[in-house]
Amino acid sequence: MNKAIVFGFVFLVLASFASALDITIELESEGSFGLGEDVTFNYTLIADEGTMITFLPFIDCPSAPMPFMIEETVMLEAGVPYEASFNALTVGAYVETQMCEAYIQIFSPIDQIETMDVEITAEPIFSFSLLTCKDFSCIEKSKVFVQGDTAYFDYSSSVANPSITATLTSPDSSQQQVSFPMSMGLTEIGTYTLTVAATKEGYKDNSASVMFGVIEKEVEIEEEFSTVPVEDSTSNDSSGGTFYTETVVIQNDGPVGDIPSDNVLSPVQDDGSFDTMDSGAEAGKEVAQKEVVIETRVAGPVEDGNYMGKIAIIAGIFFVLVVYLFYRIKKSR
C-alpha cells in the first residue's frame, strides 16, 4: 500500500514537471520552390527551461525522392533559441508540381509537432514521339525502306505546335539540320538516325530519336512442302519409309556471289545431286532463281508381306515355349 502511494506521488511530480515544460517551435520557408532550387525550411526551438530534447525535422512530398529520416538530440538552454535548417531535395527535371508538408516533431521529453505547407512548382511534361511512314497520311508506318522510296516523317504530341529542331544523320555519319515534319527521297543504302528536340512554353523540354534503314531491294522467298513415298530399293534400311521434301526457291537478281551464305543449304545425301549452285555457273552470272531440295526421313517402316511373316514365326515360337513350360510344371506335381 505504501509503495503504491510513493509511485503515485512520483508520477504526479513527473507529470507536473512535464506539463510545466513549454517548447516553442517556429518554422520559416519561402513557400514555393522551382526547378533547380533546394526545398528547405528554417526552424527555431525555444524552451522555457533547460532540457534535452529528441526531435525529427522532415519534409514529406507525395511524389518526390525523400531523404532518410534522422532524429536529432540537442540540449536547449532556458530562453535561448536553437536555430537550424533542413534541406530535403533539389528540384530536378524529373520532379512534378506538388504540395509538401514540412514539420518538426518532438518525441522527448514531451510529444509535440508543428507543420507548414511548402509547394514545388515544376513545369509539366508533355508526351512526344516520332513517326516514320511510307505514305503522306502516315497510315503505313515502317522503319525499313527500299532504295528510291520516299519516306515521310511526322510526330505525335500531347501539346499543339511544339517548337521542333531536327537533325538527320546519314549512313556515312554526316549530319544536317532538316525541317519537320518532312519527306525525303532515299538514295543512300544504310542506317539513318533522326533526332528531334521539342519545346513548348510552360512545359519541360522533350526529345526523341528514331533509327530507320534503307535496303537495295527486297528478297522474295517461296517455300513448297510435300511428302513422297519411297520404295524399299531407295531406302537406307530394309524397313522402307517416307521422305519429307522441302523445295526453297530464292529470287535474286544479282550475281551468284550476292546470295547470302546463310541461305546456302547443304544436301542431305553425299552424292552431290542437291548442290545449291550449278557446277557450270560462271562468276558474275545473273541468276533468276535457285531451287534447293532437302529430303529427310520422317515416317516409320512400310508394312509388307515379309514383315507379317516374321511376326507369325515369332508368335509360333512363343506358343511352343508356353506349352512346354505348362507340361513341365504339370509333370513336376
C-alpha positions as CSV (number, residue, x, y, z in Angstrom):
1,M,0.0,0.0,0.0
2,N,2.8,2.4,1.0
3,K,4.7,1.5,-2.3
4,A,1.6,2.4,-4.4
5,I,1.3,5.8,-2.6
6,V,5.0,6.5,-3.3
7,F,4.8,5.6,-7.0
8,G,1.7,7.7,-7.4
9,F,3.4,10.7,-5.8
10,V,6.4,10.3,-8.1
11,F,4.1,10.1,-11.2
12,L,2.3,13.2,-10.2
13,V,5.6,15.1,-9.7
14,L,6.9,14.0,-13.1
15,A,3.6,14.8,-14.8
16,S,3.5,18.2,-13.3
17,F,7.1,18.8,-14.4
18,A,6.4,17.7,-18.0
19,S,3.3,19.9,-18.2
20,A,5.2,22.8,-16.9
21,L,7.8,22.5,-19.7
22,D,7.0,24.7,-22.7
23,I,8.8,24.5,-26.0
24,T,8.1,26.9,-28.8
25,I,8.6,25.7,-32.5
26,E,8.9,28.3,-35.2
27,L,9.0,27.3,-38.9
28,E,10.1,29.5,-41.8
29,S,10.1,28.8,-45.6
30,E,10.0,30.6,-48.9
31,G,6.8,28.6,-49.5
32,S,7.4,27.8,-53.2
33,F,10.3,26.2,-55.0
34,G,11.1,25.9,-58.7
35,L,13.5,24.0,-61.0
36,G,17.0,23.9,-59.6
37,E,16.1,25.2,-56.2
38,D,16.5,23.5,-52.8
39,V,13.3,22.5,-51.0
40,T,14.2,23.7,-47.5
41,F,12.9,25.3,-44.3
42,N,14.3,27.0,-41.2
43,Y,13.2,26.2,-37.7
44,T,13.7,27.7,-34.2
45,L,13.3,25.8,-30.9
46,I,12.9,27.7,-27.6
47,A,12.4,26.1,-24.2
48,D,11.4,28.0,-21.1
49,E,13.9,25.9,-19.0
50,G,17.0,23.9,-19.8
51,T,16.2,20.4,-21.2
52,M,17.5,17.7,-23.5
53,I,15.1,17.1,-26.4
54,T,14.9,14.5,-29.2
55,F,13.1,15.6,-32.4
56,L,12.7,15.0,-36.2
57,P,12.9,17.6,-38.9
58,F,11.4,16.5,-42.2
59,I,9.6,17.4,-45.4
60,D,7.1,14.9,-46.8
61,C,6.2,15.1,-50.5
62,P,3.8,12.6,-52.2
63,S,5.8,12.0,-55.4
64,A,9.4,13.1,-54.9
65,P,12.5,11.3,-53.7
66,M,12.9,11.9,-49.9
67,P,16.0,11.7,-47.7
68,F,16.3,9.3,-44.7
69,M,14.5,10.2,-41.5
70,I,17.2,11.1,-38.9
71,E,16.3,12.0,-35.4
72,E,18.4,14.7,-33.7
73,T,19.1,15.3,-30.0
74,V,20.1,18.7,-28.7
75,M,20.4,20.4,-25.3
76,L,18.2,23.5,-25.0
77,E,19.1,26.3,-22.6
78,A,16.3,28.2,-21.0
79,G,15.1,31.0,-23.2
80,V,18.0,30.6,-25.7
81,P,16.7,29.9,-29.3
82,Y,18.1,26.9,-31.1
83,E,18.2,27.7,-34.9
84,A,18.8,25.3,-37.8
85,S,17.6,24.4,-41.3
86,F,16.5,21.3,-43.1
87,N,17.1,20.6,-46.8
88,A,15.0,17.8,-48.3
89,L,15.9,17.8,-52.0
90,T,16.8,19.8,-55.1
91,V,14.0,20.2,-57.7
92,G,15.2,18.4,-60.8
93,A,13.7,17.9,-64.2
94,Y,12.0,14.7,-63.1
95,V,10.1,16.3,-60.2
96,E,6.5,17.2,-60.7
97,T,4.4,20.0,-59.3
98,Q,3.1,19.1,-55.8
99,M,2.3,20.3,-52.3
100,C,4.5,19.1,-49.5
101,E,4.4,19.2,-45.7
102,A,7.3,20.5,-43.6
103,Y,7.3,19.7,-39.9
104,I,9.2,19.4,-36.6
105,Q,8.2,16.6,-34.4
106,I,9.5,16.4,-30.8
107,F,9.5,12.9,-29.2
108,S,11.1,13.6,-25.8
109,P,10.7,14.8,-23.1
110,I,7.2,15.7,-24.5
111,D,5.2,14.9,-27.6
112,Q,4.8,18.0,-29.8
113,I,4.6,18.7,-33.6
114,E,4.4,21.8,-35.8
115,T,3.7,21.7,-39.5
116,M,3.6,24.0,-42.5
117,D,2.9,23.7,-46.3
118,V,5.6,24.1,-49.0
119,E,5.0,23.9,-52.7
120,I,7.1,22.6,-55.6
121,T,6.2,24.4,-58.8
122,A,7.7,22.5,-61.7
123,E,6.9,22.7,-65.4
124,P,4.6,19.9,-66.6
125,I,5.8,17.3,-69.0
126,F,4.3,16.7,-72.5
127,S,4.5,13.5,-74.5
128,F,6.3,13.4,-77.8
129,S,7.1,10.6,-80.3
130,L,8.4,10.3,-83.9
131,L,6.6,8.5,-86.8
132,T,8.3,7.1,-89.9
133,C,5.9,6.3,-92.7
134,K,5.6,5.1,-96.3
135,D,2.7,7.5,-97.1
136,F,1.9,11.1,-96.6
137,S,-1.0,10.4,-94.2
138,C,1.2,8.1,-92.2
139,I,-1.2,5.2,-92.4
140,E,1.6,2.7,-93.3
141,K,4.3,3.0,-90.7
142,S,7.7,1.4,-91.3
143,K,11.4,1.6,-90.3
144,V,12.6,-0.3,-93.3
145,F,12.6,1.3,-96.8
146,V,13.8,0.3,-100.3
147,Q,16.3,2.5,-102.1
148,G,14.4,5.0,-104.2
149,D,11.4,5.2,-101.9
150,T,10.1,8.4,-100.4
151,A,9.9,8.4,-96.6
152,Y,7.6,10.6,-94.6
153,F,8.3,11.8,-91.1
154,D,5.9,13.2,-88.6
155,Y,5.3,13.3,-84.8
156,S,2.7,12.7,-82.2
157,S,2.4,15.1,-79.2
158,S,0.1,15.8,-76.3
159,V,0.5,19.6,-76.9
160,A,-0.2,21.5,-80.1
161,N,2.5,23.1,-82.3
162,P,5.7,22.5,-80.3
163,S,8.9,24.1,-81.5
164,I,11.0,21.5,-83.2
165,T,14.6,21.2,-84.2
166,A,15.5,18.1,-86.2
167,T,18.9,16.6,-87.1
168,L,19.3,13.8,-89.7
169,T,22.4,11.5,-89.5
170,S,23.1,9.6,-92.8
171,P,24.8,6.2,-93.1
172,D,28.1,8.0,-93.8
173,S,27.8,9.8,-90.4
174,S,27.2,13.2,-92.0
175,Q,24.6,15.4,-90.3
176,Q,22.2,18.0,-91.5
177,Q,19.5,20.2,-90.0
178,V,16.1,19.4,-91.5
179,S,12.6,20.9,-91.3
180,F,10.0,18.8,-89.5
181,P,7.5,17.3,-90.4
182,M,9.3,16.3,-93.6
183,S,9.6,13.9,-96.5
184,M,12.7,12.8,-98.4
185,G,13.8,10.5,-101.2
186,L,16.1,7.7,-100.0
187,T,19.0,7.3,-102.3
188,E,21.8,6.0,-99.9
189,I,21.7,2.5,-98.6
190,G,22.3,2.1,-94.8
191,T,21.0,3.2,-91.4
192,Y,19.8,6.7,-90.7
193,T,19.2,8.4,-87.4
194,L,16.6,11.2,-86.9
195,T,17.0,13.1,-83.6
196,V,14.4,15.8,-82.7
197,A,14.3,18.3,-79.8
198,A,10.8,19.6,-79.0
199,T,10.0,22.6,-76.7
200,K,6.8,24.3,-75.6
201,E,6.5,27.4,-73.4
202,G,5.3,26.4,-69.9
203,Y,6.4,22.8,-70.3
204,K,9.7,20.9,-69.8
205,D,11.8,20.3,-72.9
206,N,11.4,16.9,-74.6
207,S,13.3,15.0,-77.2
208,A,13.0,11.8,-79.3
209,S,15.2,9.7,-81.6
210,V,14.5,7.0,-84.2
211,M,16.6,4.8,-86.5
212,F,15.5,3.6,-89.9
213,G,17.1,1.6,-92.6
214,V,17.3,1.7,-96.4
215,I,18.0,-1.6,-98.4
216,E,18.8,-2.1,-102.1
217,K,15.9,-4.5,-102.9
218,E,13.6,-6.8,-101.0
219,V,14.3,-10.5,-101.3
220,E,11.4,-12.8,-102.1
221,I,11.4,-16.3,-100.7
222,E,9.0,-19.0,-101.7
223,E,8.6,-22.4,-100.0
224,E,6.9,-25.6,-101.1
225,F,6.4,-28.6,-98.9
226,S,5.4,-32.2,-99.9
227,T,5.7,-35.8,-98.7
228,V,6.5,-38.6,-101.2
229,P,6.6,-42.4,-100.6
230,V,10.0,-44.1,-101.2
231,E,10.3,-47.7,-102.4
232,D,12.5,-50.2,-100.4
233,S,15.1,-50.1,-103.1
234,T,16.0,-46.5,-102.4
235,S,15.8,-46.5,-98.6
236,N,18.9,-46.9,-96.4
237,D,17.4,-49.9,-94.4
238,S,15.1,-52.8,-95.1
239,S,12.1,-51.3,-93.5
240,G,11.4,-48.6,-96.1
241,G,9.9,-45.3,-95.1
242,T,8.6,-41.9,-96.2
243,F,10.8,-38.9,-97.1
244,Y,9.9,-35.2,-96.4
245,T,10.9,-33.0,-99.2
246,E,11.3,-29.2,-98.9
247,T,11.9,-27.0,-102.0
248,V,13.2,-23.5,-101.4
249,V,13.2,-21.0,-104.3
250,I,15.4,-17.9,-103.7
251,Q,14.7,-15.0,-106.0
252,N,17.8,-13.0,-106.7
253,D,18.5,-10.5,-109.5
254,G,22.2,-10.1,-108.6
255,P,25.2,-12.2,-109.4
256,V,25.8,-15.6,-107.9
257,G,28.1,-14.2,-105.3
258,D,25.3,-12.0,-104.0
259,I,23.4,-14.9,-102.5
260,P,24.0,-14.7,-98.7
261,S,26.0,-17.6,-97.3
262,D,23.3,-18.3,-94.7
263,N,20.8,-19.1,-97.4
264,V,23.0,-21.9,-98.9
265,L,21.6,-25.2,-97.9
266,S,23.7,-28.4,-97.6
267,P,22.4,-31.6,-99.3
268,V,21.2,-34.5,-97.2
269,Q,22.9,-37.1,-99.3
270,D,26.6,-37.0,-100.3
271,D,26.0,-37.9,-104.0
272,G,26.0,-34.2,-105.0
273,S,22.6,-34.4,-106.5
274,F,21.3,-31.5,-104.4
275,D,24.1,-28.9,-104.9
276,T,22.8,-25.4,-104.2
277,M,24.8,-23.9,-107.2
278,D,25.1,-25.2,-110.8
279,S,28.6,-26.5,-111.4
280,G,28.7,-24.8,-114.7
281,A,27.8,-21.3,-113.4
282,E,30.3,-18.7,-114.2
283,A,31.5,-15.9,-111.8
284,G,29.2,-12.9,-112.1
285,K,26.5,-14.7,-114.0
286,E,23.0,-13.3,-113.4
287,V,20.8,-15.9,-111.6
288,A,17.0,-15.6,-111.7
289,Q,16.3,-18.2,-109.1
290,K,17.8,-21.3,-107.4
291,E,16.0,-24.4,-106.1
292,V,17.3,-26.4,-103.2
293,V,15.7,-29.8,-102.4
294,I,16.2,-31.3,-98.9
295,E,14.9,-34.8,-98.1
296,T,14.6,-36.1,-94.6
297,R,13.1,-39.4,-93.4
298,V,10.3,-38.8,-91.0
299,A,7.9,-41.7,-91.2
300,G,8.0,-45.2,-89.9
301,P,8.5,-48.5,-91.7
302,V,6.3,-49.6,-94.6
303,E,4.4,-52.8,-93.9
304,D,4.8,-55.7,-96.4
305,G,4.3,-59.5,-96.6
306,N,7.7,-60.5,-95.4
307,Y,7.3,-58.3,-92.3
308,M,3.9,-60.0,-91.4
309,G,5.5,-63.5,-91.9
310,K,8.3,-62.7,-89.4
311,I,5.6,-61.8,-86.8
312,A,3.8,-65.1,-87.4
313,I,7.1,-67.1,-86.9
314,I,7.8,-65.3,-83.6
315,A,4.3,-65.9,-82.4
316,G,4.6,-69.7,-83.1
317,I,7.8,-70.0,-81.2
318,F,6.3,-68.2,-78.2
319,F,3.3,-70.6,-78.3
320,V,5.5,-73.7,-78.3
321,L,7.5,-72.3,-75.3
322,V,4.3,-71.7,-73.3
323,V,3.1,-75.3,-74.0
324,Y,6.4,-76.8,-73.0
325,L,6.5,-74.8,-69.7
326,F,3.0,-75.9,-68.9
327,Y,3.9,-79.5,-69.5
328,R,7.0,-79.3,-67.2
329,I,5.0,-77.8,-64.3
330,K,2.3,-80.4,-64.5
331,K,4.8,-83.3,-64.6
332,S,6.6,-82.0,-61.5
333,R,3.4,-82.2,-59.5
